[in-house]
Amino acid sequence: MKKVIVAIDSFKGCLTSAEANQAASEGILANMPDAQVVQVPVSDGGEGFMEAFQVAMGGELVEVNVKDPLMRTIVAQYLVQGDTAVIEIAKASGLTLLSPEERNPMVATSYGTGQLVVNAVRKGCKHIIVGLGGSATSDCGIGMLRAIIDAFAKGESWDNVRELDDVRFTIATDVTNPLCGENGAAHVFGPQKFAPQKATHEQVLALDARAKRFAEVSAKHLGRDCQNNPGAGAAGGLGYAFLQYMNADCRSGIDLLLDTIHFDNLLQDADLVITGEGSADRQTLMGKLPFGILQRAQKHNVPVMLIAGRIADEQLLLDASFSRVACINPPNLPLEVAMQPSTAKENIKTCVIKLVK
């Protein structure tokens, strides 16, 4: 009997990790009905991060009234297990909370993420794990810091916030970009946060200049400067705010999750791993989720197959030691059809049936 581990990232805007895993599992069992299939919901810090940790460590979801990126009241959730909280910033400050026409990082705020942090601290959480991904904001976490000040310092300065002194923060992200400059948050990620075709070069420069000013003031005030730390540019600079103001540890999101679920133990008697993501190319090899899984599996000499809705740079992916690389979609399938959940599930299943014999 073969043991196959299925750990596929979400297909953004289409399938959750759990849904993609289930479709692949059906494909495996269609060919190998006696196989032992282990489904592992995964996320590198973005969509599905909170849910993946709930599967990994249990806990209860807490609902909080917070402000969305445009300061409208919504209900967001975070996870609590013991004195540990897991916050997925996209739940309060995510791009998916806005219609395409509403997207504007010049005004979008991370205030709601700060409200989630406040609620977790008031519940007695001493370790807060934060998944950074999918943000609609590029405010360097200023909105989040304002929410914390409003709650704990009554509108005064950060210096009067003492409630976080005994709280440990860990940020999870696959982004290693600094806060500012041509590789920073505004230049690399800013344009995708605007309404379609609305980002201008001048706006990107303005976001970057705003981030630079905030970092300079913060460094002078706190006596340290985290703007060039890996991960500072994650989630529109939210990574910087956690690093600079909360002394957060920065971890690879997938490594943090894989450690939590003891993934290496699962690999010890595994025969195959199937992983995947919506779009796979050379960027997959720059710390994205499938590559993190590949690195773990290689240590145990377990082959890893990669599936995706779009494949580019296939030879590079094979050279990196993925045993097979396969696109789930037939040639010339229209994107709007491929993005339908029912179509994607069926195509994953069909693709895996062909791969696993």
N, C-alpha and C positions, 0 to 999 in steps of 0.2 A: 504494500500500500504506500503510495507516495504522499508526502506532506508538502502542500503548496501554501505559501503565505501570500495573501493578496493585500497590498497596501498602496492604493491608488489615491492621488490627490483629487480634490474636487475639480470638476470641469466647470470653471467659473461661469455663472449665469445659466447653467444647464443641469448638472448633477452634483449632489453632495458626494463626499468621499464614500460614505456608507452605501449610497446607491450605485456608484461605479463599482465598488467592491462586490456587491451582490450580483451585478450583471456578469462580471468576470467569473465569479464563483459558479454561476449557472453554466457558463461555457466550459469550465474545467470538468464539472460533474457530468456534462453531456458526453464527454469522451472518456472520463475516468470516474465512473460512479462510485468506486471504492476509495477514492482519494480522500485524505484528510485535509480539508481546506480551512485555513485560519484567516479570518478577515480582521484586518487592523485598520480602523478609521484613522486617517493621518491628516496633518496640516503643519505647515512650516511657520505659522504665526498669523496667517490671513484667515480667509473664510473656513469655517469649520473647526477652528482652533479650540474653542471652548468645548464643543461637543466631543472632540477627540480626547480631550483630557477627562471629560466625564466618563467616557467608556474606560479610560485607562485607570482612573483612581476613584471613581464614584463621586459622591457629593450631591449637593442639592443646588438647584438653580434659584437664584434670588432675583425678583423683579423690582425694578426701580424706575420711578418717573424721572426722566432726564431731558435735557435739551438736545435736539438734533443739530446738525451743522449750521442750520439757519435759525437756531434758538426756538424751534417749535417743540412743544412737549410731546414726548413719545415714551413708550415703555421699553426698557432695555434689560437684558439679563446678564448676570455673571454667575460663576460657579464657586461654591464654598465647600471645602472638605477640611474639617478640623479648623486649624487656624491659618489655612492656606486658601487664597482666592485666586481664581483664574479669570482674567478680564480680556475679552476680545474687543479691541478698540472700535472695530467696524460696527459693533452693535449700537454704539452711541454716536460715532463720528464717521460712519462709513459712507462711501460713494453710492452704495446701493440704496441709501435712505433718500436720495435726491433723484428727481427726474433729470434726464439729460440737459434740459433747458435751465435747470436750477443750479447746475454745477458752476461754482465760481470760488476758487481758493483765495481770492482777494478778500472775501468776506466770511467764508466758512470757518467755523470755530470748533475747537476740541473741548469746549466747556463740558459737554455731556460725559466725556471720558473722565474728567475730573470729578464729576458727581458720582460715578461708579467707584472711583478710588475712595472718596469720602465715605460712601456707604459701607464699603468693605472694612475700612479702618474703624468705623463706629461699631461694626459687628465684632471687633476684636481680632481681625486677621493680622498676623504678624509677618506673613510672607505673601506678597502679591506678584503673581506671574502675569505678564502682560503680552498678549499677542499683537504685534504691530503689522498691520497689513490692511489694504483696502480702504484707506482713509480718504475722505473728501477734502481734508484740510491741508494747509501748508502754513500754519501759524506758529510753528516751532514749539507747540505745546503751551503757548501763552494762555489760550482759553482754558486749558486744563488747570494750569497753575492758578488762574483767577478763581475758578470754582473752588479750589482747595482753600485759598485765602478767604474767600467769602464765607466758607463754612467754619473755618477754624480760627481765623484772625479778624473776623468781623470787618472786612474791607480794608484792613491795615496791610502791612508789608509781609513778605515771605518770612522775614526774620522772626515774626511772632508766631509762626506755625511750629508747634512742638509735638503735635499729635503723631507725626510721622517719624519721630526720632528713633523709635524702637521697631520700625517696620522695614523689612528687607524687600527690595524690589528686584525682579529678574525680568528683563525684556527679551522677547523671543522674536527673531527676525532673520530672514536670509539676505537682508540688505546690509552691505558693508560701506555704503557711501557716507562721506562726511556731510556736514550740514550745508556748507556753502561752496561756491565755486562751480566750475563747469561739470564736476562730477557730483555736485550737491543736490539737495532735495528739490529745489526749484527747477534747475536746468534739466535734471533727469526725469523727475516724476511730475513736475508741475503741469506741463501741457496736457496730460491725460486726465487732469482733474477739472478742466474747464469744460463748458458746454461744447459740443462738437463744432470744430472749426473756429472757436472763439479765442483761443490762446494767441496772444501776440508776443513777439520778442520783448517788447517793452514791459509787458506785464511780468514775464518771467524774470527779467532783470530787476523789476521792482520787488518781487518776492524775495529774490536773493539778497538784495540790498537790505531789506527789512530784517532778514535772518541774520545778516552780518552785524547790523547795529545791535540787535538783541543779544547776540553772542558776546560782543565787545563789552556791553554794559554788564552782562551777567558775570563775565570773567573778572572785571574790575571789582564788582561787588562781592563775589564769593572767593576770589583769590585762586581760582583754577579755571581751566578752559577745556571743555570737552567737545568743542565744535568739530575737531578733526578725528575724534574717536570713531572706530568702525561702528556703524549702526546709528550714528547721530542723525543721518539724513533719512532714516526710516520714518514712514507715516507722516510725511510733511514736516519733519523736525520734532515729532513727538519723542522719538528716540533721544534726541538731544536734551529735551526737558527732563526726561527720566535720568539720564546720565549726569547732567549738570546739577540738577536740583535735588535728586533723590539718591545719588550715588548707586544707581542701579548696576547690576551685573548684566552684561550682554551675552546672550547665548544663541547659537544656531537653533531656530525653532524646531527643526526636525530632530536634531540631536537631543534637545531637551525632552521632547516627547518620546523618542525611542528609548532613552534612559529610563523614563518613568514607567514604560510598559515592559521593561526588561527584554527588549527586542533581541538582544544577543542570545538570551536563553532560548527564545523561540527558534532561532536560526540553527541551533546545535544539531537538531535531527531533521532539518528541512532539506528537501530535494530541489526546490525551485521557489523563486520569489517573482511575483508579477507586480510591477509598479506602473505608474503612468501619471499623466497630467493633460490638461487641455491642449497645450501646444508645446512641443519638444524641439529644441534646437541647441545651438552652441551655448546659449545662456543656461540651459539645464545643467551644464557642467560647472557653473559658477556658484555652487552652493545651494541649488534648488532641491526640492524634496526628493525626486527620484535619484539624484546623485548621492544624497546623504544615505539613502537606503542601499544603493550600490556599494558604497564604501564599507558599510557594516557587513553586508553579505560576503564581500570579497574576503574578509578576515576569516570567514568560515567556509570558504570555497563553495559557496552556494550560487549557482547561476541566476542572473536577474534579467527578465524580459521587460521591455519598455513598450507601452502602448500610449497613443496620444491621438487627439482629434486632428492634429496637424503635425507633420514631421518635416523638418529642414535639417541640413547638416547631418544626414544619416550616417555617413562614414565616420565623422567625428564621434558620434555617439557609440558606434560599434568599436571604434578604436579605444574608447574609454572603458571598454570591457562589458557593455551590455551584451548579453548573449544573442538576443534578437531585438529588433526595433521595428514596430509595425504601426501603421496608421489604421485607425478603426474605420475610417470613412472611405467608401468607394470613390474612384476618380470622378470629378465633375459634379459631386453632390453639392447642391446649393447650400450656402452657409445657414440660411434661415431654416432649412430642413434638418441639417446636421445638428443644429442647436436645440431641436425639439427633444425633450427628455426621453420620450418613448423611442425615438429614432436612435438616440445615443446609446440607450441601454441595449437595444437589439444589436447595434453595430459592435458594441464592446463584446457582447456574448458571441457573436459570429466570428469576430476577429480572434478571440481566445480559443474557440473551437478549432480554428485552423492552426494556431500556434502549439497547442498542447495535444499531443497524440501519444 
